[in-house]
Amino acid sequence: MKNAIQTIGLILLSIFAAEEINAQIRNEWVGGTPGRPIDWNVSTNWSLHRVPTEFHDVVIPNTESTTFSYPVIDETVEINTLQIASGAKLVILETGTLNLLGPGERMSDVLANSGEIENRSFNLIGFDESIFQGNASVIALKR
């Protein structure tokens, strides 16, 4: 009986661990790190103290009452989804690229922009090809 309970426990633990690995994680911009207040690639500029990866749902809030700092991307960034709040801003420099890898049926499933995106790059924002289903000529697709 004890072995059966342990086996069931291990199976349940494995299932929950597998779900956690595949789960998306919310990571919110805080900005304001001394000397690098707008640098996307500084871990202390993020709520989780980790630079976002393809497993993160990124939120950029309005920071007018806190750090007054908004993120700047200067290299290739791949995240799951992006939400930009009203009054917030994201800047993509000439050397930067942003790819949103989350699947969905509409662009709004992976990009919720109520603020501003200033894209100085020659690259369009990349999306998973499931978003557009036949509209590939309009936007850059991430393959």
C-alpha positions in Angstrom: 0.0 0.0 0.0 2.8 2.4 0.9 4.5 1.7 -2.4 1.3 2.4 -4.3 0.8 5.7 -2.5 4.4 6.7 -3.3 4.0 5.7 -6.9 0.8 7.8 -7.3 2.5 10.7 -5.5 5.5 10.6 -7.9 3.2 10.4 -11.0 1.2 13.4 -9.8 4.4 15.3 -9.0 5.7 14.5 -12.5 2.5 15.8 -14.1 2.5 19.0 -12.2 6.2 19.6 -12.9 5.6 19.0 -16.6 2.8 21.5 -16.6 5.0 24.1 -14.8 7.7 23.7 -17.4 5.3 24.5 -20.2 3.5 27.3 -18.3 3.9 30.8 -19.4 5.3 33.2 -16.8 4.4 36.9 -16.4 7.4 39.1 -16.2 6.7 42.8 -15.7 9.0 45.7 -16.6 10.1 47.8 -13.6 13.1 49.6 -15.1 15.2 52.2 -13.3 18.4 50.1 -12.6 21.1 52.7 -11.8 23.3 53.3 -14.9 21.1 51.1 -17.1 17.5 52.3 -16.4 16.1 51.5 -19.9 18.2 48.4 -20.8 15.9 45.4 -21.7 18.8 43.0 -21.0 19.3 43.9 -17.3 17.7 41.4 -15.0 17.0 44.0 -12.2 14.8 45.9 -14.6 12.3 43.0 -14.4 9.9 41.9 -11.7 11.2 38.4 -11.7 14.9 39.6 -11.8 15.3 37.7 -15.0 15.5 38.9 -18.5 12.4 37.7 -20.4 12.6 34.6 -22.6 10.3 32.8 -25.0 8.4 31.4 -21.9 7.5 34.9 -20.6 4.3 36.9 -21.0 5.8 40.4 -20.8 3.9 43.4 -19.4 5.2 47.0 -19.8 3.2 49.2 -17.4 3.0 53.0 -17.4 5.9 54.0 -15.2 5.2 57.8 -15.0 4.7 57.5 -11.3 7.6 55.2 -10.5 10.9 54.9 -12.5 9.9 57.0 -15.6 11.9 54.3 -17.6 10.7 52.3 -20.6 12.5 49.4 -22.1 14.8 49.7 -25.2 15.6 46.6 -27.3 18.9 46.6 -29.1 19.3 43.0 -30.1 17.0 40.0 -30.9 14.4 39.4 -28.3 12.0 36.4 -28.3 9.1 36.3 -25.9 5.7 34.6 -25.7 3.4 37.6 -25.6 3.6 41.4 -25.0 1.2 43.7 -23.3 1.9 47.5 -23.3 -0.3 49.6 -21.0 -1.8 53.0 -21.8 0.9 55.6 -21.4 3.7 53.0 -21.7 6.3 52.8 -24.4 8.7 50.2 -26.0 11.5 51.3 -28.3 13.2 48.9 -30.7 16.5 50.3 -32.0 18.0 49.8 -35.4 19.9 46.8 -34.2 16.9 45.2 -32.5 14.4 42.6 -33.4 11.2 41.5 -31.5 9.7 38.1 -32.1 6.4 37.2 -30.4 6.3 33.4 -30.3 2.9 32.8 -28.7 0.3 31.0 -30.9 -3.1 32.4 -31.5 -5.8 33.2 -34.0 -5.4 37.0 -33.9 -2.5 39.4 -33.5 -4.2 40.6 -30.3 -3.7 37.2 -28.8 0.0 37.9 -28.5 0.3 41.7 -28.7 -2.0 43.9 -26.6 -0.8 47.4 -27.3 -2.6 50.3 -25.6 0.6 52.4 -25.5 3.3 53.1 -28.0 5.9 51.0 -29.9 8.6 53.0 -31.5 10.2 50.6 -34.0 13.4 52.2 -35.5 14.5 48.8 -36.8 14.3 47.7 -40.4 12.7 44.5 -39.1 9.0 44.1 -38.6 7.8 42.5 -35.3 7.8 38.8 -35.9 4.8 36.6 -35.1 4.2 32.9 -35.0 2.7 31.9 -38.4 -0.5 30.6 -36.8 -1.6 34.2 -36.2 -2.0 35.2 -39.8 -3.1 32.1 -41.8 -2.7 33.5 -45.3 -1.7 37.1 -44.5 2.0 36.5 -44.5 2.7 39.3 -47.0 1.6 41.9 -44.5 3.8 41.1 -41.5 7.1 39.3 -40.8 6.6 35.7 -39.6 8.7 33.8 -37.1 9.5 30.4 -38.5 
